[in-house]
Amino acid sequence: MNQIIKLLLIYVTVFSYKSFAATVDDGVTLFNQKEYKQAQAVFEPLAKQGDARAMFWLGVSQFRTGKQFKAGHTLLKSAEAGNPWAMLMMSPKDNGYCGYLGWPCDPSWRDKAFSTLQVLADQGNGNAICTLLYRKGKPWWTYIPILNKKRGGELAEKGVKNGWYRMASCGIPMDMKKRVELLQYAASQNYAPAMVELYYLDEKGKYKMKNSAHFLHDAMKLGYDSGAAGLFHYLYPIYHKINTYVDIQNLTAEDYNKLKELYFYSLVSQGLGYKDDFNLQVLIRTKNNENKVVKLISSDEENKIEERAKDFLKKVKPNLFLDESSNMNTLLNP
């Protein structure tokens, strides 16, 4: 009986380990949720096993938690292990922190990074393609108009359909119709940056996407701060136009509802990571042409909105939607 129990315990232990063994992608998910310490706990054992990608994300996570000098050492190890994005991190031309922090950077890493990225790009790696476009410049065929948009659209479509959603908007030449089509596909796969871009593309109704503000709502529900920030800026004009006592008198019930929603989106965007200092007080001119600070909604309404925002933020985790091809400063800076 004891032997059976022992065997069962061994089986459960092994099964549990295999079932819950974390991957680099699991760590990246935690990183994008701003759970940097938990992410490091995932990356560290994988980095010790020699995983260059885990080393890269460990270094980026260390940087975000204030361990900048340790991050430089980790990123150098990742570069030496063959990660091209770590190589760019160790290139003085690509990373301004090299000199500032005294990292052991070297200009030779840049060419090594481009060579490695080109191999990955030839294999269809969308992050590599986008990084090369941003860091190195356009490929030769983009300078030939006939090939430009057609070939770019084909390349981007293949990449986006394979899950490299950033390829819809990282500068690959294509006509606008194809770009919108690919952004809509990426949005349908819950890629929030594509939703926000679709909203701004259609801000003036040029592409006839009905009620495009719903893209911002969907992005916000996925934890993307730019979705909430977009909704905040969408409604901000109602606040901006209040300058005098007469302006307040002329506010309609609909205007007050917009002000309440504006405050809600402000709280949510701040909770998800967007920085703004919006408040419900406004400086106006009175009938006697005096300056006076006025609160736009009641304290009771303010408390209700704050509770609503707290409830929303309890249910929605932040999501930065960052990957290796993201802007370097965005990756490093919280």
C-alpha positions in Angstrom: 0.0 0.0 0.0 2.8 2.4 0.9 4.5 1.7 -2.4 1.3 2.5 -4.3 0.9 5.8 -2.5 4.6 6.6 -3.2 4.2 5.9 -6.9 1.0 8.0 -7.0 2.8 10.9 -5.3 5.7 10.7 -7.9 3.2 10.5 -10.7 1.3 13.6 -9.4 4.5 15.5 -8.9 5.8 14.8 -12.4 2.4 15.4 -14.0 2.0 18.7 -12.2 5.5 19.9 -13.2 4.8 19.1 -16.8 1.4 20.7 -16.7 2.5 23.9 -15.1 6.0 24.3 -16.4 6.1 27.9 -17.5 7.3 29.1 -20.9 8.9 32.3 -22.0 5.5 33.3 -23.5 4.0 32.8 -20.0 6.5 35.2 -18.6 5.9 37.7 -21.4 2.2 37.6 -20.6 3.0 38.4 -16.9 5.4 41.2 -18.1 2.7 42.7 -20.2 0.4 42.6 -17.2 3.0 44.6 -15.3 3.7 41.6 -13.0 7.4 42.1 -13.4 8.6 40.2 -10.3 6.4 37.2 -11.2 7.7 37.4 -14.8 11.3 37.3 -13.6 10.5 34.2 -11.6 9.5 32.6 -14.9 12.4 33.9 -16.9 15.2 33.1 -14.4 15.2 29.3 -14.5 14.8 29.3 -18.3 17.7 31.8 -18.6 19.8 29.5 -16.4 19.1 26.7 -18.9 20.6 28.9 -21.7 17.4 30.2 -23.3 18.5 33.4 -25.0 15.0 34.8 -25.4 14.3 34.2 -21.7 17.6 36.1 -20.9 16.4 39.0 -23.0 13.1 39.3 -21.3 14.7 38.8 -17.9 17.0 41.7 -18.6 14.1 43.9 -19.7 12.2 42.9 -16.5 15.2 43.7 -14.4 15.5 47.1 -15.9 11.8 47.9 -15.2 12.3 46.9 -11.5 15.2 49.2 -11.0 18.0 46.7 -11.5 19.6 48.6 -14.5 23.2 47.4 -14.0 22.1 43.8 -13.5 19.9 44.2 -16.6 23.0 45.2 -18.7 24.8 42.0 -17.7 21.8 39.8 -18.4 21.2 41.4 -21.8 24.9 41.0 -22.7 24.6 37.2 -21.9 21.5 37.1 -24.1 23.3 38.8 -27.0 26.2 36.4 -26.6 23.7 33.5 -26.7 22.4 34.8 -30.1 19.4 37.0 -29.4 19.4 39.8 -31.9 17.1 42.1 -29.9 19.6 41.8 -27.0 22.4 42.6 -29.5 20.6 45.8 -30.4 20.3 46.6 -26.7 24.1 46.4 -26.5 24.6 48.6 -29.5 25.5 52.2 -28.5 23.8 53.6 -31.7 20.5 51.9 -30.8 20.5 52.2 -27.0 21.2 55.5 -25.3 21.5 53.8 -21.9 24.8 52.2 -22.9 26.9 55.2 -22.1 24.6 56.5 -19.3 24.8 53.3 -17.3 28.2 52.2 -18.3 27.0 49.0 -19.9 29.7 46.9 -21.8 28.2 47.9 -25.2 30.0 47.6 -28.4 29.2 49.0 -31.9 29.9 45.6 -33.5 26.7 44.2 -32.0 24.6 46.2 -34.5 25.8 44.3 -37.6 25.6 41.0 -35.8 22.0 41.8 -34.9 21.1 42.7 -38.5 22.6 39.5 -39.8 20.7 37.4 -37.3 17.5 39.3 -37.8 17.8 38.9 -41.6 17.9 35.1 -41.2 14.8 35.2 -39.0 13.0 37.6 -41.4 13.7 35.2 -44.3 12.0 32.5 -42.2 8.9 34.7 -41.8 9.5 36.1 -38.3 7.3 39.2 -38.2 9.1 40.7 -35.2 12.4 40.5 -37.1 10.9 42.0 -40.3 9.4 45.0 -38.3 12.7 45.5 -36.4 14.7 45.6 -39.6 12.3 48.1 -41.1 12.6 50.3 -38.1 16.3 50.0 -37.4 17.9 49.4 -40.7 15.5 50.9 -43.3 13.5 49.7 -46.2 14.4 46.7 -48.4 15.4 47.5 -52.0 12.0 46.5 -53.5 10.2 49.3 -51.6 11.9 51.8 -53.8 10.2 50.4 -57.0 6.6 51.7 -57.1 5.2 48.7 -59.0 6.5 46.2 -56.5 6.2 48.4 -53.4 2.6 48.2 -52.2 1.7 44.9 -53.8 4.7 42.9 -52.4 4.4 44.7 -49.1 0.7 43.8 -48.8 1.4 40.2 -49.6 4.2 40.0 -47.0 2.2 41.7 -44.3 -0.9 39.6 -45.0 1.1 36.4 -44.7 2.7 37.5 -41.4 -0.5 38.8 -39.8 -2.4 35.7 -40.7 0.4 33.7 -39.0 0.0 35.8 -35.8 2.6 38.5 -36.3 -0.1 41.2 -35.8 2.3 44.1 -35.6 3.1 43.7 -39.3 -0.1 45.4 -40.1 1.3 48.7 -38.8 5.1 48.6 -38.6 5.8 50.5 -41.8 5.6 47.8 -44.4 4.5 49.5 -47.6 0.9 48.6 -48.7 -2.2 50.3 -49.9 -4.6 51.6 -47.2 -7.3 49.2 -48.1 -5.0 46.3 -47.4 -3.8 47.9 -44.2 -7.3 48.4 -42.9 -8.2 44.8 -43.8 -5.2 43.5 -41.9 -5.8 45.7 -38.9 -9.4 44.5 -38.8 -8.2 40.9 -38.9 -5.7 41.6 -36.0 -8.4 43.3 -34.0 -10.7 40.2 -34.5 -7.9 38.2 -32.8 -8.0 40.5 -29.7 -4.9 42.5 -30.6 -5.8 45.8 -29.0 -3.2 48.0 -30.7 -4.9 47.3 -34.0 -8.2 48.3 -32.5 -6.9 51.7 -31.4 -5.2 52.3 -34.7 -8.4 51.5 -36.6 -10.2 54.1 -34.5 -7.7 56.8 -35.3 -7.7 55.9 -38.9 -11.4 56.3 -39.0 -11.6 59.3 -36.8 -12.8 61.5 -39.6 -15.1 58.8 -41.1 -12.9 58.3 -44.1 -13.1 54.5 -44.1 -16.7 54.2 -43.2 -16.4 51.9 -40.2 -19.6 52.6 -38.3 -19.2 53.7 -34.7 -15.5 53.2 -34.7 -15.3 54.3 -31.0 -16.3 50.7 -30.2 -12.7 49.8 -31.1 -11.6 51.8 -28.1 -14.1 50.2 -25.8 -12.9 46.7 -26.9 -9.3 47.7 -26.4 -10.0 49.0 -22.9 -11.7 45.8 -22.0 -8.6 43.9 -23.0 -6.6 46.0 -20.5 -4.9 48.3 -23.1 -4.4 51.8 -21.6 -4.5 53.5 -25.0 -8.1 52.3 -25.4 -9.2 54.1 -22.2 -7.0 57.1 -23.0 -8.6 57.3 -26.5 -12.0 57.4 -25.0 -10.9 60.0 -22.6 -9.6 62.2 -25.4 -12.7 61.5 -27.5 -14.9 63.1 -24.8 -12.4 65.7 -23.6 -13.7 68.5 -25.8 -16.9 68.7 -23.6 -14.6 69.7 -20.6 -12.3 71.9 -22.6 -15.2 74.2 -23.8 -16.3 75.1 -20.2 -14.7 78.5 -19.5 -17.5 80.7 -18.1 -20.6 80.6 -15.9 -22.7 80.7 -19.0 -21.0 77.6 -20.4 -22.1 75.7 -17.3 -25.6 77.0 -17.5 -25.8 75.7 -21.1 -24.7 72.2 -20.2 -27.4 69.6 -21.1 -28.2 66.3 -19.4 -26.3 64.6 -22.2 -23.3 66.9 -21.5 -23.3 65.9 -17.9 -23.4 62.3 -18.8 -20.4 62.8 -21.0 -18.5 64.5 -18.1 -19.2 61.5 -15.9 -18.0 59.1 -18.6 -15.0 61.4 -19.1 -14.1 61.0 -15.4 -14.6 57.2 -15.6 -12.3 56.9 -18.5 -9.7 59.1 -16.8 -9.7 56.8 -13.8 -9.5 53.6 -15.8 -6.7 54.9 -18.1 -4.7 55.9 -15.0 -5.4 52.5 -13.4 -4.1 50.8 -16.6 -1.0 52.9 -16.7 -1.7 56.0 -18.7 -0.6 59.2 -17.1 -2.9 62.2 -16.9 -3.9 64.6 -14.1 -7.5 65.2 -15.0 -9.9 66.3 -12.2 -13.5 67.4 -12.1 -12.7 71.0 -11.1 -12.6 73.8 -13.6 -11.6 77.5 -13.4 -14.4 79.7 -14.8 -15.3 83.4 -15.1 -18.4 84.4 -13.2 -21.0 86.9 -14.2 -18.9 89.5 -12.4 -15.9 88.5 -14.4 -14.2 87.0 -11.4 -12.3 83.7 -11.5 -13.9 80.8 -9.6 -13.1 77.1 -9.2 -16.2 75.0 -9.8 -16.8 71.3 -9.4 -18.6 69.9 -12.3 -20.5 66.9 -10.7 -21.6 66.2 -7.2 -19.5 64.3 -4.6 -22.1 61.6 -4.6 -21.8 61.1 -8.4 -18.0 61.3 -8.1 -18.0 58.5 -5.5 -20.2 56.3 -7.7 -17.9 56.7 -10.7 -14.8 55.9 -8.6 -16.5 52.7 -7.3 -17.4 51.8 -10.9 -13.8 52.3 -12.0 -12.5 50.2 -9.2 -14.9 47.4 -10.0 -13.8 47.5 -13.7 -10.1 47.5 -12.8 -10.6 44.5 -10.5 -11.9 42.5 -13.5 -9.4 43.7 -16.1 -5.7 43.1 -16.0 -3.4 45.6 -17.7 -1.9 44.5 -21.0 0.9 46.4 -22.6 0.9 44.3 -25.8 4.7 44.6 -26.0 7.0 42.2 -27.9 10.6 42.1 -29.0 9.9 44.4 -31.9 8.4 47.1 -29.7 10.2 50.5 -29.3 13.2 50.0 -27.1 12.4 52.9 -24.8 8.9 51.6 -24.4 10.2 48.1 -23.5 12.6 49.5 -20.8 10.6 52.3 -19.3 7.4 51.7 -17.2 
